[in-house]
Amino acid sequence: MTKGLGRLFNLYKAGLRTKLFIVLPDKKLDKFNTEIERSLFSEIKEICKVKTYMPLIDLYVLALEHDLQKKKFFEE
């Protein structure tokens, strides 16, 4: 976790201005919350978002369904 946040922090310090995301299992959420509160990561705390796997999986399933419905609609 710390190494991943460190890499995002380095990208931020190098001038990369984009949304920063960490995707992790639910059981690692507390660890993320502890690490992001460290003074080392204060500059990226507000722009670094954390997501768990389930919303990502849900989004993927919806994308698959969308693709299937699109193919049916356009008879591809």
CYANA upper distance limits for C-alpha pairs under 8 A (distance plus 0.5 A):
  1 MET  CA      5 LEU  CA      6.71
  1 MET  CA     31 LYS  CA      7.96
  1 MET  CA     32 PHE  CA      7.17
  1 MET  CA     35 GLU  CA      8.07
  2 THR  CA      6 GLY  CA      6.49
  2 THR  CA     35 GLU  CA      7.10
  3 LYS  CA      7 ARG  CA      6.72
  4 GLY  CA      8 LEU  CA      6.90
  5 LEU  CA      9 PHE  CA      6.54
  5 LEU  CA     36 ILE  CA      8.27
  5 LEU  CA     41 PHE  CA      8.05
  6 GLY  CA     10 ASN  CA      6.63
  6 GLY  CA     41 PHE  CA      8.39
  7 ARG  CA     11 LEU  CA      6.83
  8 LEU  CA     12 TYR  CA      6.74
  8 LEU  CA     20 LEU  CA      7.53
  9 PHE  CA     13 LYS  CA      6.61
  9 PHE  CA     41 PHE  CA      7.43
  9 PHE  CA     43 GLU  CA      8.40
  9 PHE  CA     44 ILE  CA      7.01
 10 ASN  CA     14 ALA  CA      6.56
 11 LEU  CA     15 GLY  CA      7.11
 11 LEU  CA     16 LEU  CA      6.01
 12 TYR  CA     16 LEU  CA      5.51
 12 TYR  CA     17 ARG  CA      6.81
 12 TYR  CA     44 ILE  CA      8.00
 19 LYS  CA     47 ILE  CA      6.93
 19 LYS  CA     48 CYS  CA      7.31
 19 LYS  CA     49 LYS  CA      8.23
 20 LEU  CA     47 ILE  CA      6.80
 20 LEU  CA     48 CYS  CA      5.13
 20 LEU  CA     49 LYS  CA      6.57
 21 PHE  CA     48 CYS  CA      6.20
 21 PHE  CA     49 LYS  CA      5.33
 21 PHE  CA     50 VAL  CA      6.09
 21 PHE  CA     51 LYS  CA      7.67
 22 ILE  CA     48 CYS  CA      8.00
 22 ILE  CA     49 LYS  CA      6.88
 22 ILE  CA     50 VAL  CA      5.33
 22 ILE  CA     51 LYS  CA      6.70
 23 VAL  CA     50 VAL  CA      6.45
 23 VAL  CA     51 LYS  CA      5.33
 23 VAL  CA     52 THR  CA      5.83
 23 VAL  CA     53 TYR  CA      6.71
 24 LEU  CA     28 LYS  CA      6.89
 24 LEU  CA     29 LEU  CA      7.72
 24 LEU  CA     50 VAL  CA      8.06
 24 LEU  CA     51 LYS  CA      6.98
 24 LEU  CA     52 THR  CA      5.42
 24 LEU  CA     53 TYR  CA      6.38
 25 PRO  CA     29 LEU  CA      7.58
 25 PRO  CA     52 THR  CA      5.87
 25 PRO  CA     53 TYR  CA      6.18
 26 ASP  CA     52 THR  CA      6.25
 26 ASP  CA     53 TYR  CA      7.94
 28 LYS  CA     32 PHE  CA      6.86
 29 LEU  CA     33 ASN  CA      6.77
 29 LEU  CA     52 THR  CA      8.30
 30 ASP  CA     34 THR  CA      6.73
 31 LYS  CA     35 GLU  CA      6.66
 32 PHE  CA     36 ILE  CA      6.48
 32 PHE  CA     50 VAL  CA      8.48
 33 ASN  CA     37 GLU  CA      6.95
 34 THR  CA     38 ARG  CA      7.63
 35 GLU  CA     41 PHE  CA      8.31
 36 ILE  CA     41 PHE  CA      6.22
 36 ILE  CA     42 SER  CA      7.73
 36 ILE  CA     45 LYS  CA      6.46
 37 GLU  CA     41 PHE  CA      7.38
 37 GLU  CA     42 SER  CA      7.37
 37 GLU  CA     45 LYS  CA      7.81
 38 ARG  CA     42 SER  CA      7.21
 41 PHE  CA     45 LYS  CA      6.48
 42 SER  CA     46 GLU  CA      8.37
 44 ILE  CA     48 CYS  CA      6.18
 51 LYS  CA     55 PRO  CA      7.84
 51 LYS  CA     56 LEU  CA      8.25
 52 THR  CA     56 LEU  CA      7.62
 53 TYR  CA     57 ILE  CA      6.61
 54 MET  CA     58 ASP  CA      6.54
 55 PRO  CA     59 LEU  CA      6.61
 56 LEU  CA     60 TYR  CA      6.69
 57 ILE  CA     61 VAL  CA      6.69
 58 ASP  CA     62 LEU  CA      6.72
 59 LEU  CA     63 ALA  CA      6.67
 60 TYR  CA     64 LEU  CA      6.76
 61 VAL  CA     65 GLU  CA      6.75
 62 LEU  CA     66 HIS  CA      6.54
 63 ALA  CA     67 ASP  CA      6.66
 64 LEU  CA     68 LEU  CA      6.74
 65 GLU  CA     69 GLN  CA      6.64
 66 HIS  CA     70 LYS  CA      6.51
 67 ASP  CA     71 LYS  CA      6.71
 68 LEU  CA     72 LYS  CA      6.79
 69 GLN  CA     73 PHE  CA      6.51
 70 LYS  CA     74 PHE  CA      6.59
 71 LYS  CA     75 GLU  CA      5.96
 71 LYS  CA     76 GLU  CA      5.40
 72 LYS  CA     76 GLU  CA      7.14
